[in-house]
Amino acid sequence: MRIHSCLAAIALPLVTALKLRPPTNPHSDQTTDIMWTVEPNDPPTWNLFLMNISQAFDLHAIVGEFVDPAPEKITFKFPVLRPADDYVLYAVNASNWDMVLASSGRFTIFA
């Protein structure tokens, strides 16, 4: 049983190689490109959320639902947000929002 648990722990990160990049110089109420890289074994679609990690469950925007990963980018207009350095993007399973596939690094949204 222990071997199976160890194998599952090793295999889990291999299931998705999706990597989200923090947006470059994002500003509140402005449009920006959000980019990522994918591998052939990554999920065919996923949802993309903008969250503030300074507070639990602080969802600020659903950037995209059932995102097609092939273009490796989505253009998004940020809502009006308070300037802060604690925003993160999360890619989550399209049918199970509790399953996080990837997250960007922490980034700042400017006024």
TITITI-551533 format. One record per residue: residue number from 1; residue in one letter; x negated, y, z negated of N, C-alpha, C in turn. Coordinates in steps of 0.001 Angstrom, whole numbers, plus 500000, padded with zeros to 6 digits. Layout:
N
+-------+------+--------+--------+--------+--------+--------+--------+--------+--------+--------+
| dolum | zake |   n.c1 |   n.c2 |   n.c3 |  ca.c1 |  ca.c2 |  ca.c3 |   c.c1 |   c.c2 |   c.c3 |
+-------+------+--------+--------+--------+--------+--------+--------+--------+--------+--------+
|   NUM |    a |      X |      Y |      Z |      X |      Y |      Z |      X |      Y |      Z |
...
+-------+------+--------+--------+--------+--------+--------+--------+--------+--------+--------+
***
This chain:
111
+-------+------+--------+--------+--------+--------+--------+--------+--------+--------+--------+
| dolum | zake |   n.c1 |   n.c2 |   n.c3 |  ca.c1 |  ca.c2 |  ca.c3 |   c.c1 |   c.c2 |   c.c3 |
+-------+------+--------+--------+--------+--------+--------+--------+--------+--------+--------+
|     1 |    m | 499182 | 498809 | 500000 | 500000 | 500000 | 500000 | 499132 | 501264 | 500000 |
|     2 |    r | 498060 | 501230 | 499239 | 497184 | 502391 | 499161 | 496544 | 502697 | 500513 |
|     3 |    i | 496195 | 501665 | 501254 | 495602 | 501863 | 502580 | 496585 | 502577 | 503493 |
|     4 |    h | 497857 | 502177 | 503452 | 498864 | 502828 | 504288 | 498999 | 504307 | 503929 |
|     5 |    s | 498958 | 504624 | 502645 | 499043 | 506021 | 502219 | 497859 | 506823 | 502732 |
|     6 |    c | 496684 | 506246 | 502662 | 495482 | 506929 | 503158 | 495547 | 507132 | 504662 |
|     7 |    l | 496004 | 506123 | 505374 | 496131 | 506236 | 506828 | 497151 | 507298 | 507192 |
|     8 |    a | 498247 | 507344 | 506475 | 499267 | 508359 | 506744 | 498708 | 509755 | 506506 |
|     9 |    a | 497936 | 509925 | 505466 | 497345 | 511232 | 505172 | 496361 | 511657 | 506254 |
|    10 |    i | 495633 | 510710 | 506809 | 494690 | 511016 | 507886 | 495430 | 511284 | 509186 |
|    11 |    a | 496460 | 510508 | 509473 | 497180 | 510625 | 510739 | 498027 | 511885 | 510810 |
|    12 |    l | 498525 | 512359 | 509690 | 499421 | 513503 | 509696 | 498841 | 514720 | 510405 |
|    13 |    p | 497619 | 515153 | 510104 | 497082 | 516309 | 510815 | 496870 | 516047 | 512306 |
|    14 |    l | 496745 | 514805 | 512704 | 496542 | 514485 | 514112 | 497834 | 514550 | 514907 |
|    15 |    v | 498968 | 514545 | 514226 | 500255 | 514556 | 514905 | 500431 | 515851 | 515687 |
|    16 |    t | 500042 | 516963 | 515119 | 500146 | 518232 | 515817 | 498807 | 518969 | 515768 |
|    17 |    a | 498369 | 519415 | 516911 | 497133 | 520197 | 516989 | 497456 | 521667 | 517236 |
|    18 |    l | 498734 | 522001 | 517168 | 499195 | 523365 | 517384 | 498429 | 524334 | 516488 |
|    19 |    k | 497929 | 525409 | 517099 | 497221 | 526446 | 516348 | 497833 | 527799 | 516694 |
|    20 |    l | 498389 | 528458 | 515690 | 498953 | 529797 | 515859 | 497877 | 530832 | 515577 |
|    21 |    r | 497808 | 531846 | 516414 | 496859 | 532934 | 516196 | 497601 | 534129 | 515595 |
|    22 |    p | 497010 | 534800 | 514641 | 497652 | 536019 | 514140 | 497730 | 537042 | 515273 |
|    23 |    p | 498800 | 537816 | 515337 | 498884 | 538829 | 516393 | 497786 | 539880 | 516229 |
|    24 |    t | 497394 | 540475 | 517337 | 496352 | 541495 | 517331 | 496976 | 542869 | 517138 |
|    25 |    n | 496608 | 543550 | 516069 | 497047 | 544916 | 515800 | 498575 | 545090 | 515848 |
|    26 |    p | 499342 | 544276 | 515120 | 500802 | 544394 | 515175 | 501324 | 545613 | 514408 |
|    27 |    h | 502357 | 546224 | 514958 | 502988 | 547387 | 514337 | 504479 | 547139 | 514162 |
|    28 |    s | 504998 | 547660 | 513069 | 506425 | 547587 | 512787 | 507210 | 548219 | 513935 |
|    29 |    d | 508301 | 547578 | 514323 | 509218 | 548085 | 515354 | 508556 | 548215 | 516730 |
|    30 |    q | 507519 | 547412 | 516986 | 506875 | 547427 | 518296 | 506712 | 546011 | 518829 |
|    31 |    t | 506513 | 545918 | 520133 | 506384 | 544634 | 520814 | 504924 | 544181 | 520816 |
|    32 |    t | 504739 | 542883 | 520630 | 503397 | 542301 | 520659 | 503478 | 540886 | 521216 |
|    33 |    d | 502352 | 540375 | 521666 | 502277 | 538981 | 522105 | 501795 | 538122 | 520947 |
|    34 |    i | 502465 | 537010 | 520754 | 502053 | 536018 | 519768 | 501561 | 534821 | 520560 |
|    35 |    m | 500342 | 534383 | 520272 | 499716 | 533322 | 521068 | 499364 | 532113 | 520215 |
|    36 |    w | 499219 | 530986 | 520907 | 498870 | 529729 | 520254 | 498196 | 528823 | 521253 |
|    37 |    t | 497652 | 527743 | 520752 | 497123 | 526688 | 521615 | 497801 | 525386 | 521224 |
|    38 |    v | 497998 | 524533 | 522212 | 498660 | 523247 | 521989 | 497871 | 522134 | 522664 |
|    39 |    e | 498179 | 520932 | 522265 | 497612 | 519725 | 522854 | 498765 | 518873 | 523384 |
|    40 |    p | 498493 | 517921 | 524272 | 499557 | 517111 | 524876 | 500460 | 516383 | 523874 |
|    41 |    n | 499954 | 516008 | 522715 | 500771 | 515268 | 521748 | 501583 | 516161 | 520822 |
|    42 |    d | 501518 | 517470 | 520987 | 502289 | 518377 | 520137 | 503774 | 518298 | 520482 |
|    43 |    p | 504643 | 518695 | 519552 | 506092 | 518636 | 519803 | 506479 | 519445 | 521041 |
|    44 |    p | 507518 | 519009 | 521761 | 507936 | 519700 | 522985 | 508576 | 521064 | 522722 |
|    45 |    t | 509141 | 521262 | 521549 | 509689 | 522563 | 521148 | 509552 | 522699 | 519641 |
|    46 |    w | 509622 | 523920 | 519173 | 509600 | 524202 | 517741 | 510154 | 525598 | 517531 |
|    47 |    n | 510382 | 525954 | 516285 | 510868 | 527284 | 515930 | 509718 | 528079 | 515329 |
|    48 |    l | 509779 | 529386 | 515498 | 508706 | 530259 | 515027 | 509292 | 531329 | 514114 |
|    49 |    f | 508772 | 531400 | 512883 | 509270 | 532327 | 511868 | 508189 | 533318 | 511462 |
|    50 |    l | 508623 | 534527 | 511111 | 507752 | 535531 | 510506 | 508129 | 535632 | 509037 |
|    51 |    m | 507145 | 535402 | 508165 | 507418 | 535431 | 506731 | 506416 | 536324 | 506019 |
|    52 |    n | 506850 | 536818 | 504877 | 505979 | 537568 | 503984 | 505630 | 536627 | 502844 |
|    53 |    i | 504353 | 536305 | 502697 | 503974 | 535279 | 501727 | 503824 | 535811 | 500305 |
|    54 |    s | 504055 | 537102 | 500097 | 503952 | 537629 | 498739 | 505182 | 537285 | 497905 |
|    55 |    q | 506258 | 536849 | 498571 | 507479 | 536457 | 497867 | 507959 | 535134 | 498441 |
|    56 |    a | 508474 | 534289 | 497590 | 508962 | 532982 | 498042 | 510161 | 533147 | 498972 |
|    57 |    f | 510176 | 532374 | 500034 | 511288 | 532325 | 500989 | 511623 | 533694 | 501572 |
|    58 |    d | 510630 | 534499 | 501853 | 510844 | 535856 | 502354 | 510767 | 535874 | 503879 |
|    59 |    l | 511800 | 535346 | 504510 | 511885 | 535295 | 505969 | 512227 | 536678 | 506501 |
|    60 |    h | 511399 | 537192 | 507409 | 511647 | 538508 | 507985 | 512226 | 538441 | 509389 |
|    61 |    a | 511933 | 537380 | 510119 | 512464 | 537280 | 511476 | 512309 | 535859 | 511994 |
|    62 |    i | 513273 | 535463 | 512793 | 513126 | 534244 | 513580 | 512578 | 534724 | 514921 |
|    63 |    v | 511318 | 534474 | 515152 | 510637 | 534952 | 516356 | 511151 | 534205 | 517578 |
|    64 |    g | 511390 | 532913 | 517431 | 511906 | 532117 | 518537 | 512443 | 530788 | 518052 |
|    65 |    e | 513504 | 530332 | 518704 | 514057 | 529012 | 518421 | 513852 | 528141 | 519650 |
|    66 |    f | 513514 | 526896 | 519426 | 513241 | 525944 | 520502 | 512221 | 526536 | 521484 |
|    67 |    v | 511130 | 527026 | 520916 | 510054 | 527650 | 521688 | 509414 | 526614 | 522603 |
|    68 |    d | 509268 | 526978 | 523875 | 508538 | 526146 | 524829 | 507053 | 526437 | 524631 |
|    69 |    p | 506272 | 525454 | 524208 | 504867 | 525726 | 523913 | 503982 | 525921 | 525144 |
|    70 |    a | 504445 | 525503 | 526319 | 503596 | 525506 | 527513 | 502977 | 526864 | 527852 |
|    71 |    p | 503719 | 527975 | 527787 | 503082 | 529261 | 528127 | 502015 | 529711 | 527127 |
|    72 |    e | 501994 | 529097 | 525953 | 501055 | 529428 | 524885 | 501136 | 530890 | 524459 |
|    73 |    k | 502321 | 531487 | 524622 | 502525 | 532867 | 524185 | 504006 | 533194 | 524226 |
|    74 |    i | 504400 | 534108 | 523347 | 505754 | 534650 | 523362 | 505626 | 536139 | 523064 |
|    75 |    t | 506437 | 536948 | 523731 | 506447 | 538381 | 523471 | 507596 | 538658 | 522515 |
|    76 |    f | 507301 | 539401 | 521466 | 508269 | 539602 | 520393 | 508207 | 541038 | 519901 |
|    77 |    k | 509389 | 541625 | 519653 | 509435 | 542956 | 519041 | 509648 | 542773 | 517545 |
|    78 |    f | 508668 | 543215 | 516775 | 508794 | 543135 | 515327 | 509948 | 544014 | 514864 |
|    79 |    p | 510691 | 543564 | 513868 | 511696 | 544447 | 513279 | 510996 | 545559 | 512496 |
|    80 |    v | 511770 | 546492 | 511991 | 511195 | 547519 | 511128 | 510781 | 546822 | 509832 |
|    81 |    l | 509487 | 546877 | 509541 | 508926 | 546195 | 508372 | 508067 | 547156 | 507577 |
|    82 |    r | 507967 | 546903 | 506288 | 507055 | 547721 | 505483 | 505626 | 547313 | 505828 |
|    83 |    p | 504732 | 548270 | 505965 | 503336 | 547925 | 506220 | 502800 | 547090 | 505053 |
|    84 |    a | 502165 | 545993 | 505377 | 501613 | 545107 | 504347 | 500646 | 544132 | 504993 |
|    85 |    d | 499812 | 543517 | 504161 | 498811 | 542576 | 504671 | 499130 | 541137 | 504294 |
|    86 |    d | 500394 | 540836 | 504107 | 500750 | 539497 | 503641 | 501789 | 538810 | 504526 |
|    87 |    y | 501690 | 539022 | 505830 | 502592 | 538363 | 506772 | 501923 | 537127 | 507369 |
|    88 |    v | 502745 | 536132 | 507674 | 502268 | 534880 | 508264 | 503332 | 534385 | 509236 |
|    89 |    l | 502896 | 533773 | 510324 | 503801 | 533096 | 511255 | 503795 | 531613 | 510937 |
|    90 |    y | 504969 | 531000 | 510984 | 505090 | 529557 | 510769 | 505793 | 528924 | 511957 |
|    91 |    a | 505202 | 527881 | 512507 | 505869 | 527037 | 513503 | 506453 | 525864 | 512729 |
|    92 |    v | 507755 | 525650 | 512894 | 508419 | 524575 | 512165 | 509139 | 523654 | 513139 |
|    93 |    n | 509355 | 522438 | 512705 | 510081 | 521457 | 513497 | 511448 | 522034 | 513863 |
|    94 |    a | 511844 | 521916 | 515119 | 513095 | 522509 | 515592 | 514330 | 521911 | 514931 |
|    95 |    s | 514258 | 520671 | 514498 | 515434 | 520045 | 513879 | 515292 | 519880 | 512368 |
|    96 |    n | 514137 | 520227 | 511815 | 513916 | 520123 | 510372 | 513030 | 521284 | 509940 |
|    97 |    w | 513643 | 522379 | 509536 | 512908 | 523600 | 509226 | 511995 | 523455 | 508021 |
|    98 |    d | 512133 | 522389 | 507261 | 511245 | 522161 | 506124 | 509903 | 521577 | 506559 |
|    99 |    m | 509799 | 521135 | 507807 | 508571 | 520513 | 508306 | 507732 | 521560 | 509043 |
|   100 |    v | 506733 | 522082 | 508357 | 505851 | 523092 | 508946 | 504822 | 522389 | 509821 |
|   101 |    l | 504741 | 522816 | 511075 | 503790 | 522233 | 512024 | 502464 | 522987 | 512032 |
|   102 |    a | 502546 | 524305 | 511843 | 501335 | 525134 | 511852 | 501660 | 526492 | 511253 |
|   103 |    s | 500636 | 527176 | 510811 | 500806 | 528549 | 510344 | 499627 | 529377 | 510844 |
|   104 |    s | 499895 | 530651 | 511039 | 498813 | 531554 | 511441 | 498042 | 531946 | 510193 |
|   105 |    g | 496957 | 532608 | 510397 | 496296 | 533224 | 509260 | 497120 | 534416 | 508798 |
|   106 |    r | 496835 | 534850 | 507614 | 497499 | 536024 | 507051 | 497100 | 537249 | 507878 |
|   107 |    f | 498071 | 538146 | 508132 | 497754 | 539339 | 508912 | 498515 | 540549 | 508391 |
|   108 |    t | 498063 | 541718 | 508823 | 498663 | 542986 | 508423 | 499575 | 543485 | 509523 |
|   109 |    i | 500727 | 544008 | 509121 | 501591 | 544738 | 510048 | 501487 | 546206 | 509654 |
|   110 |    f | 501168 | 547029 | 510642 | 500954 | 548452 | 510413 | 502228 | 549235 | 510693 |
|   111 |    a | 502309 | 550451 | 510157 | 503480 | 551322 | 510359 | 503556 | 551776 | 511801 |
+-------+------+--------+--------+--------+--------+--------+--------+--------+--------+--------+
***
